[in-house]
């Protein structure tokens, strides 16, 4: 819906009563089917309409460099005030993660790039408008991916800092803030989630890569257009302790917070290096042998 009306979901009634007016068998092939940022290419649709029930037995297409398929049912009410119900199953393979995330958000996003190797989602909802359909949305799903790059986390920079690969006085600010400006590669990604009343509850989000592992739990609240995730990162091949941070706020502009543990750790290490640096310089000035 428009910004002037407020919210992200239209409350305008969806009139599907015309589906009650006729029966039909439909087979369509199209070069492309586009809805906002969703782009289906070389699409095939096989559907049957009878007594106000549209049964989509197959909607298959190329999508974002991979393959996608959907089947489902739409049951229309007799009038504009009657709710419609939707049941759908969607699967996709080898999809460009950046394009898929941008389409889901309705705006271009580069937070995640890489490949979603498998996506399986089942959904159902009942309502008279886009808003009520989202509020009643339920279902479940699973995602797997490879070679993902996630912006906003920089494990490589943290590993360098933890190993002392920096000049003592160059890291006096918040390491967590600068860490959030980079990115981290993950060779493996998998996630499971359930959806209730439009809230996507992530029971598991796990990412593993050459520099770090990242686990997350939390939810995406579609009716309120918000995200609330708790994340725990372990940086490999360092003595850095695992640390937590949160991602909360509007779905298209969340904020990241936390990192006090990692900041304290690195600040303490910084102070030790500064002390050692001063002791060596002072010892040299007094004629004492410098520490190694």
VMD Tcl script that draws the C-alpha trace (Angstrom):
set ca {
  {0.00 0.00 0.00}
  {1.08 3.62 -0.44}
  {3.01 5.36 2.31}
  {0.15 7.81 2.72}
  {-2.14 5.04 3.88}
  {0.42 3.74 6.35}
  {1.66 0.23 6.78}
  {3.14 -2.16 4.27}
  {0.01 -4.19 3.51}
  {-3.08 -2.93 1.73}
  {-6.43 -3.18 3.54}
  {-8.35 -2.86 0.27}
  {-10.69 -5.80 -0.20}
  {-9.61 -8.36 -2.78}
  {-12.57 -9.33 -4.95}
  {-12.10 -12.83 -6.32}
  {-15.82 -13.54 -6.66}
  {-15.47 -13.56 -10.46}
  {-13.94 -17.03 -10.10}
  {-17.47 -18.23 -9.26}
  {-18.76 -17.14 -12.67}
  {-17.19 -19.82 -14.89}
  {-15.15 -23.00 -15.05}
  {-11.96 -23.31 -17.10}
  {-8.88 -25.36 -17.90}
  {-5.87 -23.11 -18.40}
  {-2.46 -23.83 -19.91}
  {-0.11 -20.90 -20.47}
  {3.48 -20.56 -21.61}
  {5.11 -17.14 -21.25}
  {8.53 -15.65 -21.88}
  {8.28 -13.88 -18.54}
  {5.90 -13.15 -15.68}
  {6.82 -10.13 -13.55}
  {5.42 -8.85 -10.26}
  {7.47 -6.04 -8.71}
  {10.99 -7.56 -8.35}
  {9.82 -11.16 -8.83}
  {10.76 -12.20 -12.37}
  {9.81 -15.63 -13.74}
  {11.24 -16.53 -17.15}
  {10.12 -19.23 -19.61}
  {7.15 -19.85 -17.33}
  {4.56 -22.60 -17.69}
  {1.18 -22.51 -15.94}
  {-1.26 -25.42 -15.69}
  {-4.44 -24.66 -13.74}
  {-8.09 -25.67 -13.45}
  {-10.97 -23.51 -12.24}
  {-14.18 -25.13 -11.04}
  {-16.90 -23.89 -8.66}
  {-14.83 -20.93 -7.51}
  {-11.75 -23.02 -6.74}
  {-8.60 -22.32 -8.74}
  {-6.28 -25.30 -8.54}
  {-2.77 -24.56 -9.81}
  {-1.23 -27.96 -10.44}
  {2.00 -26.48 -11.84}
  {3.65 -23.09 -12.14}
  {7.26 -23.66 -13.12}
  {9.84 -21.22 -14.41}
  {13.44 -20.08 -14.39}
  {13.97 -17.66 -11.49}
  {17.07 -15.63 -10.55}
  {19.43 -18.00 -12.34}
  {17.78 -21.14 -10.93}
  {14.56 -23.11 -11.13}
  {11.29 -22.55 -9.26}
  {8.02 -24.45 -9.06}
  {4.75 -23.83 -7.27}
  {1.42 -25.53 -6.82}
  {-1.55 -24.49 -4.77}
  {-5.21 -23.66 -4.43}
  {-7.19 -20.41 -4.22}
  {-10.77 -20.67 -2.95}
  {-12.87 -17.62 -3.68}
  {-15.88 -16.43 -1.72}
  {-19.25 -15.67 -3.29}
  {-18.91 -11.90 -2.78}
  {-16.37 -9.15 -2.23}
  {-16.89 -9.30 1.54}
  {-16.27 -13.05 1.70}
  {-12.72 -14.15 2.56}
  {-10.60 -16.08 0.14}
  {-8.22 -18.82 1.20}
  {-4.84 -19.66 -0.25}
  {-2.73 -22.80 0.07}
  {0.61 -23.02 -1.72}
  {3.83 -24.97 -1.86}
  {6.93 -23.39 -3.37}
  {10.29 -24.96 -4.14}
  {13.37 -23.52 -5.79}
  {16.92 -24.60 -6.54}
  {20.17 -22.72 -7.23}
  {18.63 -19.26 -6.88}
  {20.66 -16.06 -6.65}
  {20.34 -15.10 -2.97}
  {20.71 -11.35 -3.52}
  {17.93 -11.25 -6.14}
  {15.64 -13.44 -4.01}
  {16.14 -11.27 -0.92}
  {15.56 -8.07 -2.89}
  {12.32 -9.48 -4.30}
  {11.13 -10.57 -0.85}
  {11.91 -7.11 0.58}
  {10.42 -5.26 -2.39}
  {13.60 -3.18 -2.70}
  {17.15 -3.75 -3.89}
  {19.37 -5.22 -1.15}
  {22.98 -6.40 -1.12}
  {23.04 -7.70 2.49}
  {23.30 -11.29 1.28}
  {24.79 -12.62 -1.96}
  {25.57 -16.14 -3.10}
  {23.40 -19.13 -3.99}
  {20.34 -20.61 -2.30}
  {20.73 -24.23 -3.36}
  {17.35 -25.41 -2.05}
  {14.21 -23.66 -0.83}
  {11.02 -25.45 0.24}
  {8.11 -23.49 1.69}
  {4.46 -24.34 2.38}
  {1.97 -21.55 3.12}
  {-1.71 -21.00 3.84}
  {-3.78 -17.93 4.66}
  {-7.38 -16.70 4.76}
  {-8.60 -13.12 4.44}
  {-10.38 -10.40 2.53}
  {-7.34 -8.16 1.94}
  {-3.59 -8.30 1.62}
  {-3.35 -7.19 5.26}
  {-5.59 -9.94 6.67}
  {-3.94 -12.57 4.49}
  {-0.56 -11.63 5.98}
  {-1.98 -11.62 9.52}
  {-3.32 -15.17 9.09}
  {-0.31 -16.50 7.21}
  {1.01 -19.82 8.50}
  {3.29 -22.55 7.23}
  {6.86 -23.78 7.40}
  {10.01 -23.86 5.34}
  {13.67 -24.76 4.98}
  {16.57 -23.09 3.19}
  {20.08 -24.22 2.31}
  {22.80 -22.25 0.59}
  {26.45 -22.23 -0.44}
  {29.13 -19.57 -0.85}
  {27.09 -16.85 0.80}
  {28.57 -13.44 1.60}
  {26.89 -11.60 4.47}
  {27.49 -7.87 4.87}
  {27.59 -6.33 8.32}
  {29.89 -8.93 9.87}
  {33.66 -8.96 9.31}
  {35.26 -12.05 10.84}
  {38.54 -11.58 8.98}
  {39.11 -8.15 10.49}
  {38.33 -9.44 13.98}
  {40.76 -12.33 13.51}
  {43.51 -9.92 12.52}
  {42.80 -7.74 15.55}
  {42.75 -10.74 17.89}
  {46.12 -11.92 16.60}
  {47.61 -8.48 17.21}
  {48.04 -7.65 13.54}
  {47.50 -3.94 14.10}
  {49.38 -0.97 15.49}
  {48.53 -0.42 19.19}
  {47.08 3.08 18.92}
  {45.04 2.57 15.75}
  {42.19 0.61 17.34}
  {41.08 2.86 20.21}
  {37.48 3.08 18.94}
  {34.75 0.49 18.99}
  {35.95 -2.63 17.22}
  {32.39 -3.85 16.91}
  {31.36 -0.77 14.93}
  {34.19 -1.11 12.43}
  {33.63 -4.87 12.32}
  {30.07 -4.19 11.17}
  {31.21 -2.36 8.05}
  {32.74 -5.43 6.40}
  {31.54 -8.83 5.25}
  {32.10 -12.52 5.91}
  {32.01 -15.52 3.60}
  {30.09 -18.65 4.59}
  {30.49 -21.83 2.57}
  {27.48 -23.52 4.21}
  {24.08 -22.14 5.22}
  {20.87 -23.81 6.40}
  {17.76 -22.55 8.12}
  {14.42 -23.95 9.34}
  {11.39 -21.83 10.19}
  {7.70 -21.99 11.03}
  {5.13 -19.28 10.35}
  {2.23 -18.45 12.69}
  {-0.07 -15.42 12.37}
  {2.33 -13.84 9.89}
  {5.36 -14.21 12.17}
  {8.26 -16.18 10.73}
  {9.95 -17.91 13.69}
  {13.46 -19.12 12.88}
  {14.18 -22.22 14.93}
  {17.61 -22.47 13.34}
  {19.87 -20.33 11.18}
  {23.36 -21.77 10.87}
  {26.21 -20.49 8.72}
  {29.72 -21.94 8.58}
  {32.70 -20.59 6.69}
  {36.49 -20.57 6.62}
  {36.71 -17.63 9.06}
  {33.70 -18.04 11.35}
  {30.48 -19.78 12.30}
  {27.26 -17.85 12.92}
  {24.09 -19.14 14.59}
  {20.88 -17.14 14.88}
  {17.39 -17.45 16.31}
  {14.47 -15.03 16.32}
  {11.66 -13.89 14.11}
  {10.50 -11.72 11.26}
  {7.12 -10.14 12.02}
  {5.48 -9.53 8.64}
  {2.33 -7.71 9.90}
  {4.53 -5.25 11.83}
  {7.33 -5.31 9.19}
  {10.01 -5.90 11.80}
  {12.91 -8.25 12.55}
  {14.30 -9.45 15.88}
  {17.28 -11.80 15.66}
  {19.82 -12.88 18.27}
  {23.13 -13.93 16.76}
  {26.17 -15.71 18.13}
  {29.46 -15.68 16.24}
  {32.60 -17.73 16.74}
  {35.73 -16.53 14.94}
  {37.93 -19.48 14.02}
  {41.65 -19.93 14.72}
  {41.77 -17.22 17.40}
  {41.37 -17.02 21.17}
  {38.38 -14.70 20.74}
  {35.45 -15.88 22.88}
  {32.10 -16.47 21.12}
  {30.04 -13.28 21.27}
  {26.43 -12.24 20.78}
  {24.81 -9.36 18.93}
  {21.25 -8.50 17.94}
  {19.60 -7.31 14.74}
  {16.34 -5.49 15.50}
  {14.04 -2.93 13.97}
  {12.20 -2.29 10.68}
  {12.68 -5.16 8.25}
  {14.18 -2.91 5.59}
  {16.37 -0.89 8.00}
  {17.28 -2.83 11.17}
  {19.98 -1.84 13.62}
  {22.75 -4.02 15.01}
  {23.69 -3.84 18.69}
  {25.89 -5.69 21.13}
  {29.48 -6.72 20.95}
  {30.37 -5.48 24.46}
  {32.19 -8.74 25.19}
  {34.29 -8.51 22.05}
  {34.96 -4.81 22.62}
  {36.14 -5.44 26.18}
  {38.35 -8.30 25.04}
  {40.02 -6.30 22.29}
  {40.33 -3.17 24.41}
  {42.10 -5.19 27.11}
  {44.40 -6.66 24.51}
  {45.01 -3.20 23.11}
  {45.90 -1.88 26.59}
  {48.36 -4.74 27.15}
  {50.03 -3.98 23.84}
  {50.22 -0.28 24.68}
  {51.74 -1.08 28.10}
  {54.27 -3.41 26.52}
  {55.11 -0.80 23.90}
  {55.69 1.85 26.58}
  {57.73 -0.49 28.75}
  {60.01 -1.35 25.85}
  {60.48 2.30 24.91}
  {61.06 3.34 28.54}
  {63.44 0.42 29.11}
  {65.41 1.35 26.01}
  {65.61 4.96 27.19}
  {66.94 3.79 30.60}
  {69.39 1.41 28.99}
  {67.53 -1.78 29.94}
  {67.15 -4.55 27.31}
  {63.84 -4.40 25.46}
  {61.27 -7.15 25.96}
  {60.59 -9.48 23.11}
}
mol new
graphics top color blue
foreach p $ca { graphics top sphere $p radius 0.5 }
foreach p [lrange $ca 0 end-1] q [lrange $ca 1 end] { graphics top cylinder $p $q radius 0.2 }
display resetview
